[in-house]
Amino acid sequence: MNDQKIADAVAKVLSGFGGTNTTPVSDAPKVNNSPTSAAPGNMVSDILAKIMSETGKTSPSSDAQNEYVPSPTKCGWERSKSSESPNDIMVTDIVAKLLAEKHGGRVSDCSAPVGCPYKASDAITVAEGEMTTLGDGVFASMDEAVNAAELAQRQYQFCSMQARQQFIDGIREVTLVQDNLERISRMGAEQTGMGNYEHKLIKNRIAAEKTPGIEDLTTEAQSGDNGLTLVEYSAFGVIGAITPTTNPTETIICNSIGMLAAGNAVVFSPHPRATEVSLLMIKLINRKLATLGAPANLVVTVQTPSIDNTNAMMAHPKVRMLVATGGPGIVKTVMSTGKKAIGAGAGNPPVVVDETADIEKAAQDIVNGASFDNNLPCIAEKEIIAVDQIADYLISCMKKCGAYLVSDPAVITKLEKLVINTKGTPETSCVGKSAVYLLDKVGITVDASVKIILIDLPKDHPFVQEELMMPILPLVRVQTVDEAIDLAVEVEHGNRHTAIMHSTNVRKLTKMAKLIQTTIFVKNGPSYAGIGVGGEGYTTFTIAGPTGEGLTSPKSFARRRKCVMVEALNVR
Ligand code: NAD
């Protein structure tokens, strides 16, 4: 920033204070704008004095310095005490920039970290003992976390798009460091007791590699006799993101990329059962962003995630948007807050197999999809609906691919008692467990080649109706493909989430896609192709059926704003 730019920025701020002063600072006699004669220190003092006198402050230098200081331990800047009014907040922002000039930092273009303890070339890691300590985006209270994120976001607005791109690349990079990828994947499985390490490696990797970045924010332009109008995607501000146990780090990676790409800061509310791995991921991101000169605290959370803290986050006036990735309860809660809410809720994806399908391939795809991360993903096949004519052959093919067929009614009853609780919902301790583990619990020992438990059941069985999130796959027989489609629509329960169909009849594939209305519809492949594993297209771990955004991406976390230049810039 040169002197003229500083002076103009101050003038802009002052002219916004209810018209108290519309005189540009560059015209004010006290400020020397000559680049050759300006002494930076004096100029900063002059401008501070001007700001303070315009806003009724009496002690410019001490007050300003106390409010906004370079952080001694972290990169960027932090406020040492809270401001009282919006005017104060605007003043402290501009003061931050002026002080940055004075201290040799370049907050405005976010390209030079000030006092950062980490170097870009350092291998970013977090020691065992540091995982849940305060710092690097982890705060003692939700109020502190939100305030820090709000401050970061206001600084972030002044970063260039190039800097934003670098920060997004940094999040991808730090996740893809092999040690980090393995650590978060192992911890995710161990801490939650759900899913498996190898598949979490894949999920974390695609979240880092295939979540869209700033390229998603396309600008629309209309020009004509009246000038030029731009419609652009602009930040919401601070977003509160609630994350699930089933994809703890995947959701943090995906949401951080998408939300920061759109210019926001994000406060995470992780599931308490995934605390350590979630805090680790947030710290890794913060440390990486620090090396890149990002404003401190763009991605934050609390040291002890809890329902109370989530409630405090949802109610916090500085949180402008809520994004819940989880079950129906939390989705309903965010939708009833009165704030802009994105709800990515439960699914119960049916997979239809008709008589025209390649049955051997369908069998392999279904076993692969339904056993992925022990059936935890919301997109995973949860029940098969098969045309009777091919059902027996499908079962025999699936058995060759790692399905264990349970036909004994006594074993089925034992499994029901094991995995369905007294409320009629899935027993948490069985969610995300392997087929080997579940079979062992009912007295059947099998080797690790068994991936799923297959059971021929009527449509009203709870295994068909409930989203189990474990590798128990019911198969329901129907007479025709049309009946199969109708039943698929019924058991999907209007979640608008995911459905899969194996068929070579394009008319029936089209019919099912139209009737079921899911966000993701996979044809002739495993369900995970729908999130970009072996399928074309980008990845998201926040699939918003209930609120209609569907496959979320940076656009979903932005507002469409219009800039109108009247009677100019049309060059046609
Ligand atoms: P969950 O609903 O139990 O928890 C999700 C999050 O909400 C957690 O952070 C939890 O702490 C919080 N939460 C839950 N109830 C709350 C309450 N009353 N007050 C405050 N916070 C509350 O879900 P889960 O078991 O962690 O995840 C599995 C569910 O999430 C499944 O239903 C799955 O389909 C769904 N899911 C959906 C998507 C999607 O993109 N649509 C992605 C992953 C998971």
Boltz pocket constraint, residues with backbone or C-beta under 6 A from the ligand:
constraints:
  - pocket:
      binder: B
      contacts: [[A, 242], [A, 243], [A, 244], [A, 245], [A, 246], [A, 247], [A, 269], [A, 270], [A, 271], [A, 272], [A, 306], [A, 307], [A, 310], [A, 311], [A, 325], [A, 326], [A, 327], [A, 328], [A, 329], [A, 330], [A, 333], [A, 343], [A, 344], [A, 345], [A, 346], [A, 347], [A, 376], [A, 377], [A, 378], [A, 467], [A, 541], [A, 542], [A, 543], [A, 544], [A, 545]]
      max_distance: 6.0
